[in-house]
Amino acid sequence: MPARFIAILLLGLALSAGQEARRASLRERAEKGDPEAQFNLAKNYEAGRGGLKKDYAEARRWYLRAAEQGDPFAQASLALLFRFGKGVAQDYVEAYKWFYLAASHTTGSDQESILELRDSTAARMTAEQVAEAARLARDWKPKPKAE
């Protein structure tokens, strides 16, 4: 075998091993309750990246864990899953609730984008559904971070 081919093969194996180690580290941190790691793991599952297969159920699971700890970007991402029925039953009340919570913990253009999504969701809901979603959001309390 030519030396260049062997070098490329070894480089590929090293990169693959590095990716595996990063994925394991991310999962370990997520399982220990790190909301940033949970969010990143969820994004990887949602997009099918980082060596993971696309899996909306796993994405929902990890977004929920981070969202329950108050991570606003996980809350917005979870809301999008509910809004569009990606891996979950489409549920405008749940989507609105999570958008409401995410918007209350962001500022600037992030908040504006989330509010637009919340309001476009509300346009598909009855007044009673909006009131119920807002009540659920107001009553919501974050779960303590896992140790």
N, C-alpha and C positions, 0 to 999 in steps of 0.2 A: 504494500500500500504506500502511496506517496506520503511523505511527511506532512504536507499541507493538509491532506484529507484527515490524517490522524489528529492533527492539531485542531481542526474544525470540529471533529467528532468529540474530542476531549472538552473543548470549549462548550459545546452543546450540552454535554453531560454535566459540566460544572454549573452552567446557567440553570439547568433543570433542577439540580440539587439545591441551588440557592433559592429558587422559586419555592421549592417544597419546604425549605426551612422557614422562609418568610410566611408562607401560608400556615404552617404549624404554629409559628409564633403568634400570628394574628388570631388564630383560633384559640390558642391558650389564653391570650389576653381577653378575648371576648368571653370565654367561658368563666373567667375570673371576675367578670362584671364590668370590664372597661367599656363604657358606652361608645367611645370613639372607635375602638376595635370592633365592637358589635355593628356599628354603622358601616364601617368599611367592609366587613365580612358580608353584610347584607347587600351592599352595592355590588360586590363581586358575584354573589349568587344571582342578583337581579340581572346583571349584564352578562353573566357567563364568562367572567374573566378571572385572572389570577389562578388559572389552572382548575377552576371550578366549573361544573356544568350549570347552565341556566336552571334555576330552581326557585320559582316564586314563593313556594311554601316556606322554604328555608329563608329566603329574603324577608318574608313577613315575620317569621319567628325572630330573626335577629334585629330587624327594625323595631319590633315591638319591645324587645328587651331594652334597647337603647332609649326608645320613646318613653317608656315607663319611668325611666330615670330622669326625664326632662330634656333630652337632647332634641333641640328644635328641628334639626335637619332630618333626623330619624322620624320625627313626628310628621314632617311634611312629606317625606318619602312614603311613609305608611299611609298617609292620607291619599297619595296618588294611587297606591295599590287599590284602596277601597273605591276611589273615584272612578277608576277605569276597569275595575274587576280583574286585576292582574293577579292570578293565583288565589283570589278570594272572591266570594260573592260580592258583586257590586253593591255598595252600601253608602248612600249619600250622607246619612246621618253620621256614620263613623268617619267618613272623609271630612265632613265639615268640622266635626269635633277636633280631629287631629290638626286640620289647617288652622282652626281657631287657636289652639294651644301653641302651635309653631309660630304663628304671627305674634302672639303675646310675648314671645321670648326672642324676637329678632328685631332688627332695626333697618332703616335705609332701604336699599333696593331689594334686599332679601325679604324684608317684611312686605314691601309693595307687591312683589311677585306672589308671595303666599296669599296675600289678601285678594289678589285677582283670582287665584285658583279657588279660594274659599267662596268668593262671590259668584263665580261661574258655576260652582257646585250648587249654591243656594238657589240659583235661577232654575234648577231642575227639581227643587223641593217645594213641598207645601209650607205654608207659614207654621203649621204645627210641627213639622219635621225640623225646621230651622230652630224653633224655640226649644225643642227637645235636645237637639245637638248642642246648642249654646248652654243649656242647663247642664248637660253631661260634662261639657268642658269646664264650666265654672266649678262643678263639684269634684272634678278630677284632682287627685293628689299624687305627686311622684312617689315612686317606690324608692326606698333607700338603696344606695349602691351596694351591690354584693361585695363581700370581703373575700 
